[in-house]
């Protein structure tokens, strides 16, 4: 169980770092992921919002990684650890499943890899009855 959560934490930390590295050419990343139009709309309200959203996502991924480590006992317990693990599990499994559904409309390797990664991370967070093993 610990290995599974450690793998999930590592992947979350990699996602956090990846999001921060994207800051150097954020708009190109938005184009690659086909979210440049919605982000342009968001930027019309305040030009820093897409950057703040990206930083916020990086922080959320890092926190999710910390919750995985807390759940398996590698670091001290965090508030609401069990609930947080359930929420992370549901979010990532749902993201993975929605990604697979979106492949029906328009297949792309980017969508497939995103769905597979999200599902894999979600499964790494599958809660167990025992918190520390």
Buried (B, 14 or more C-beta within 10 A) or exposed (E): BBEBBBBBBBBBBEBBEEBBEBEEEBEEBBEEEEEBEEBEEBBEEEEEBBBEBBBEBBEBBBBBBBBBBBBBBBEEEEEEBEEBBBBBBEBBBEBBBEBBEBEEEEEEEEBBEBBEBBBBBBBBBBBEEEBEE
